Amino acid sequence: MKTDLTVSRSSGSEVEASNVDAVLAEQRRVIGQRVMGGASGAETLAAMTDLVDGLIVGRYREVVRHGGEALANAGLRQCCVMALGGYGRRELAPHSDIDLMFLYRPGADDAAKSFVRSVLHPLWDCGFHVGHSVRTIHDCVELALTDSTVKTSMMEARFLSGSPELFQEFHRRYLRKVVAKNTDSYLEYKLEERRREYEKFGETVYLLEPNIKKSKGGLRDLHLLQWVGMSRFQAPTIRELSDRGILSRADYVVLTEAREFLWRVRSLLHVHAGMGQEILTFDEQVWMAERFGFIDQPHLLAVEQFMQQYYLHTMGLHERCMRFVERCRSVPLWRRLARFVPASKVDKHFVVRGSFLTVADNQRAHVLSNPELLLQLFDVARCRQLTIVPPLLDDIHQHVDAVPESAYRSAEASQIFLKILTGPGTVRTLEAMHRAHLLEKLIPAFATVRGLMQFNQYHKYTVDEHSLLAVGKAEALVQDPGVLGEVYRDIKRKDILHLAVLLHDVGKGCEEDHSEVGKRIAKEAATRFGFDEQETRTLEFLVYRHLLMAHMAFRRDPQDENVLLAFAREVGTPEVLRKLLALTAADIAAVGPGVLTKWKESLLIELYLRALPEVSGERAAVEEPESLRRIAGDVIQQAAFSKQPGIDLAWVESQLRQFPMRYAYGTTPARIAAHLSAVRRLHVGDVLIESDYNQELDTCEYAVVAHNDLTPGVFSKIAGVLAANGLQVLDAQILTRNDGIIVDTFQVTDPDFNGPPPAERRQTIGERIAAVLKGWEHVDDVLRRGARLKLTRSVLAHRQATEVRIDNETSDGFTIIDVFADDRQGLLYVITNAIFQLGLSVHAARISTRLDQVADVFYVTDHLGRKIRDHGQLERVRTGIERAIEEFLVAKAA
């Protein structure tokens, strides 16, 4: 339906437009140009709100003018239209939804419906997303008293057109009967609602791809503050809260600056996407950094600078909003009565009230100016498991810079800090110190990494968040019942370990390699905290070589004596080895949920157990017969053996000895039993496939059991079949037993199914793998028929260069090929097929997909089983694999 629509400013001036669509398109184009030209967020939202106000007000007045006397009378005296929600707050972004309410007096319902039809239909025809309701004042009050979401939306009602007397009557009654009622329960409801949003949209401010509206620190936190302020104080804006002294001037400035930043980001997102885009993706961040004028620096990308500013604003917004909301919560009766009970004092300076710790009023200035007392405050909170009251943390933040830097370098301050690092309760204390900006006074480099993002899809958190989380992961090892827990509990100087974990990434954000920078920072810290020569060397090594153990465990074969001896020589002592294992596990676990898999954990433990005798001088301790016997005892109880007579503990144990050590420690008893059952049934020429679905990880495992001389290129052919069937390989292990039987396992996701794939699906894939390995089908035919080499998830627009490295030094018997490339489905097949076509055999592999990049390692020989020594052939191998990968990736991008 095309209808003439009056477009006007909300001031009341009207402009007649014969073509609504053309007028709207032109207005939006102009606003979009202003946004791209650098308009502020406030200007953009005001312009959009004025535009929509003009459309709605103009159309309402048009109906009043031409709808007849009765409708005109109703429109001016008995009905009105109001803006609700974000539109009511005048915060309309370029592609925000519009929420309207048509209010009418009893008896004017027919007139109200006429206005709804006449006002909304043209807006819908113009492409607006408009939600609406039609109610009397009585309806509004009754519904709001039972529905907190409705209560919230109508709290922000703004008059647009119609009867101003009706709107004023609504406003008075709603304020008296709804807004000022049940404030405590409303506040708790909105807090719980926000907590649920945190669970869904991100429980940390430092998400790498945040939702700017609903993630922690987003605009919704500010909305929560305004709703609480309206309910508790009937003050609808942060300006009014500040003018009335309810919100401090300092907090008001922080909130308005953060709001403007987020408003502008949101406006740019909407205009750039041409829709209501709220997720700040990696690609959008790169584009946004350019719009904000950031330029790549040698040590810091423009996008990293932009996101550092984003985190600074969102953390400031979140902290102040939560502090305000907490102040607005009612104090329970028992806590009010407790104020009349003398609070217990600690060390003359500190006061304990329930579970909170603060400073006596008459000691506040003295404590704030004394670094030793400040650190003692945090240590008391740690020891007694108390929470330092938030206002005191803010005061500390305001005063830390007023104290000379030299005052933080005293021996007493260092000793208290090392005591905090010793634990327990280290991470909780460090987080509070970081919030108060005190941590960076002890470790100046920590100020550099505050809010510093890591621009990749592997890490989920900023550098400072990751570092603190890693300390927490290390502390949590004390509860681990396995080898990692035993190792952590045996570490003598946990302060050195926790300090190394805290420092391991603080070198990032500099032009130089972060490990080199970290080494210097570690040396400075060791000097500052009074470490002796041996302690200094330990801290330096742990920070400088914090990636060593992961590299050796995940990208090299610890069964190789050269690998093991080189690693052991570099580590040096059992105590350093224990600390390095704990640091490595904590670092990986703190990257993101589920990153430290049981398989990775087992690889680290295998390297630790093999290296421990080397560094302790007790090589005879390599074998652990008791552990192997215990594992064999668990395996023999599994259902896979229930119908196979003649299997005893000795047979299972002998079978486990055919595998590398990591297999027994890194594979569940149920999967070991399935594999061994297949081994027992295996005959020459057979291919047996064991598949299983892991509900916790939502992944499938395909284990291929066969003799290693069945066909050339086994690994490549399996990868090809999986790719042809649309499966995404997350991890793969090639295991060749001492008796020549291979057990190759692939961990995959199946994008065709949400949840477990049907048993028939797994069976079909297993049959196709077997058919290709037996020579009944050619892998190329399977790939052509499947035609499934497609992208299954979004990736960065700016991909990293492919790199293939040759390592001919580490191993005596194998040439090692390292591959780094952007991940695409089917890439593993492309790599392994290129290796096969070059006449090489894969004897071991480490497959690792880091979300956006693969980092795969292959131990290869020529067709005679020999290491490649000809330099010309090595270069042909490197360039051949690299060329195959690049051709594949270019084709996928086309």
FENQUINOR-V926457 format. One record per residue. RES is the residue in one letter. SS is DSSP state (H for helix, E for strand, - for the rest). Layout:
# FENQUINOR-V926457
RES/SS
RES/SS
This chain:
# FENQUINOR-V926457
M/-
K/-
T/-
D/-
L/E
T/E
V/E
S/E
R/-
S/-
S/-
G/-
S/-
E/E
V/E
E/E
A/E
S/-
N/-
V/H
D/H
A/H
V/H
L/H
A/H
E/H
Q/H
R/H
R/H
V/H
I/H
G/H
Q/H
R/H
V/H
M/H
G/-
G/-
A/-
S/-
G/H
A/H
E/H
T/H
L/H
A/H
A/H
M/H
T/H
D/H
L/H
V/H
D/H
G/H
L/H
I/H
V/H
G/H
R/H
Y/H
R/H
E/H
V/H
V/H
R/H
H/H
G/-
G/-
E/H
A/H
L/H
A/H
N/H
A/H
G/H
L/H
R/H
Q/-
C/E
C/E
V/E
M/E
A/E
L/-
G/H
G/H
Y/H
G/H
R/-
R/-
E/-
L/-
A/-
P/-
H/-
S/-
D/-
I/E
D/E
L/E
M/E
F/E
L/E
Y/E
R/-
P/-
G/-
A/-
D/H
D/H
A/H
A/H
K/H
S/H
F/H
V/H
R/H
S/H
V/H
L/H
H/H
P/H
L/H
W/H
D/H
C/-
G/-
F/-
H/-
V/E
G/E
H/E
S/E
V/E
R/E
T/-
I/H
H/H
D/H
C/H
V/H
E/H
L/H
A/H
L/-
T/-
D/-
S/H
T/H
V/H
K/H
T/H
S/H
M/H
M/H
E/-
A/-
R/E
F/E
L/E
S/E
G/E
S/-
P/H
E/H
L/H
F/H
Q/H
E/H
F/H
H/H
R/H
R/H
Y/H
L/H
R/H
K/H
V/H
V/H
A/-
K/-
N/-
T/H
D/H
S/H
Y/H
L/H
E/H
Y/H
K/H
L/H
E/H
E/H
R/H
R/H
R/H
E/H
Y/H
E/H
K/H
F/H
G/-
E/-
T/-
V/-
Y/-
L/-
L/-
E/-
P/-
N/E
I/-
K/-
K/-
S/-
K/-
G/-
G/-
L/H
R/H
D/H
L/H
H/H
L/H
L/H
Q/H
W/H
V/H
G/H
M/H
S/H
R/H
F/H
Q/-
A/-
P/-
T/-
I/H
R/H
E/H
L/H
S/H
D/H
R/-
G/-
I/-
L/-
S/-
R/H
A/H
D/H
Y/H
V/H
V/H
L/H
T/H
E/H
A/H
R/H
E/H
F/H
L/H
W/H
R/H
V/H
R/H
S/H
L/H
L/H
H/H
V/H
H/H
A/H
G/-
M/-
G/-
Q/-
E/-
I/E
L/-
T/-
F/H
D/H
E/H
Q/H
V/H
W/H
M/H
A/H
E/H
R/H
F/-
G/-
F/-
I/-
D/-
Q/-
P/-
H/-
L/-
L/-
A/H
V/H
E/H
Q/H
F/H
M/H
Q/H
Q/H
Y/H
Y/H
L/H
H/H
T/H
M/H
G/H
L/H
H/H
E/H
R/H
C/H
M/H
R/H
F/H
V/H
E/H
R/H
C/H
R/-
S/-
V/-
P/-
L/H
W/H
R/H
R/H
L/H
A/H
R/-
F/-
V/-
P/-
A/-
S/E
K/E
V/E
D/-
K/-
H/-
F/E
V/E
V/E
R/E
G/-
S/-
F/E
L/E
T/E
V/E
A/-
D/H
N/H
Q/H
R/H
A/H
H/H
V/H
L/H
S/-
N/-
P/H
E/H
L/H
L/H
L/H
Q/H
L/H
F/H
D/H
V/H
A/H
R/H
C/H
R/H
Q/-
L/-
T/E
I/E
V/-
P/H
P/H
L/H
L/H
D/H
D/H
I/H
H/H
Q/H
H/H
V/H
D/H
A/H
V/-
P/-
E/H
S/H
A/H
Y/H
R/H
S/-
A/H
E/H
A/H
S/H
Q/H
I/H
F/H
L/H
K/H
I/H
L/H
T/H
G/-
P/-
G/-
T/H
V/H
R/H
T/H
L/H
E/H
A/H
M/H
H/H
R/H
A/-
H/-
L/-
L/H
E/H
K/H
L/H
I/-
P/H
A/H
F/H
A/H
T/-
V/-
R/-
G/-
L/-
M/-
Q/-
F/-
N/-
Q/-
Y/-
H/-
K/-
Y/-
T/-
V/H
D/H
E/H
H/H
S/H
L/H
L/H
A/H
V/H
G/H
K/H
A/H
E/H
A/H
L/H
V/H
Q/H
D/-
P/-
G/-
V/H
L/H
G/H
E/H
V/H
Y/H
R/H
D/H
I/-
K/-
R/-
K/H
D/H
I/H
L/H
H/H
L/H
A/H
V/H
L/H
L/H
H/-
D/-
V/-
G/-
K/-
G/-
C/-
E/-
E/-
D/-
H/H
S/H
E/H
V/H
G/H
K/H
R/H
I/H
A/H
K/H
E/H
A/H
A/H
T/H
R/H
F/-
G/-
F/-
D/-
E/H
Q/H
E/H
T/H
R/H
T/H
L/H
E/H
F/H
L/H
V/H
Y/H
R/-
H/-
L/-
L/H
M/H
A/H
H/H
M/H
A/H
F/H
R/H
R/-
D/-
P/-
Q/-
D/-
E/H
N/H
V/H
L/H
L/H
A/H
F/H
A/H
R/H
E/H
V/H
G/-
T/-
P/H
E/H
V/H
L/H
R/H
K/H
L/H
L/H
A/H
L/H
T/H
A/H
A/H
D/H
I/H
A/H
A/-
V/-
G/-
P/-
G/-
V/-
L/-
T/-
K/H
W/H
K/H
E/H
S/H
L/H
L/H
I/H
E/H
L/H
Y/H
L/H
R/H
A/H
L/H
P/H
E/H
V/H
S/H
G/-
E/-
R/H
A/H
A/H
V/-
E/-
E/-
P/H
E/H
S/H
L/H
R/H
R/H
I/H
A/H
G/H
D/H
V/H
I/H
Q/-
Q/-
A/H
A/H
F/H
S/-
K/-
Q/-
P/-
G/-
I/-
D/-
L/H
A/H
W/H
V/H
E/H
S/H
Q/H
L/H
R/-
Q/-
F/-
P/-
M/H
R/H
Y/H
A/H
Y/H
G/H
T/-
T/-
P/H
A/H
R/H
I/H
A/H
A/H
H/H
L/H
S/H
A/H
V/H
R/H
R/H
L/-
H/-
V/-
G/-
D/-
V/E
L/E
I/E
E/E
S/E
D/E
Y/E
N/E
Q/-
E/-
L/-
D/-
T/E
C/E
E/E
Y/E
A/E
V/E
V/E
A/E
H/E
N/-
D/-
L/-
T/-
P/-
G/-
V/H
F/H
S/H
K/H
I/H
A/H
G/H
V/H
L/H
A/H
A/H
N/-
G/-
L/E
Q/E
V/E
L/E
D/E
A/E
Q/E
I/-
L/-
T/E
R/-
N/-
D/-
G/-
I/E
I/E
V/E
D/E
T/E
F/E
Q/E
V/E
T/E
D/E
P/-
D/-
F/-
N/-
G/-
P/-
P/-
P/-
A/H
E/H
R/H
R/H
Q/H
T/H
I/H
G/H
E/H
R/H
I/H
A/H
A/H
V/H
L/H
K/-
G/-
W/-
E/-
H/-
V/H
D/H
D/H
V/H
L/H
R/H
R/H
G/H
A/-
R/-
L/-
K/-
L/-
T/-
R/-
S/-
V/-
L/-
A/-
H/-
R/-
Q/-
A/-
T/-
E/E
V/E
R/E
I/E
D/E
N/-
E/-
T/-
S/-
D/-
G/-
F/-
T/E
I/E
I/E
D/E
V/E
F/E
A/E
D/E
D/-
R/-
Q/-
G/-
L/H
L/H
Y/H
V/H
I/H
T/H
N/H
A/H
I/H
F/H
Q/H
L/-
G/-
L/-
S/E
V/E
H/E
A/E
A/E
R/E
I/E
S/E
T/E
R/-
L/-
D/-
Q/E
V/E
A/E
D/E
V/E
F/E
Y/E
V/E
T/E
D/-
H/-
L/-
G/-
R/-
K/-
I/-
R/-
D/-
H/H
G/H
Q/H
L/H
E/H
R/H
V/H
R/H
T/H
G/H
I/H
E/H
R/H
A/H
I/H
E/H
E/H
F/H
L/H
V/H
A/H
K/H
A/H
A/-
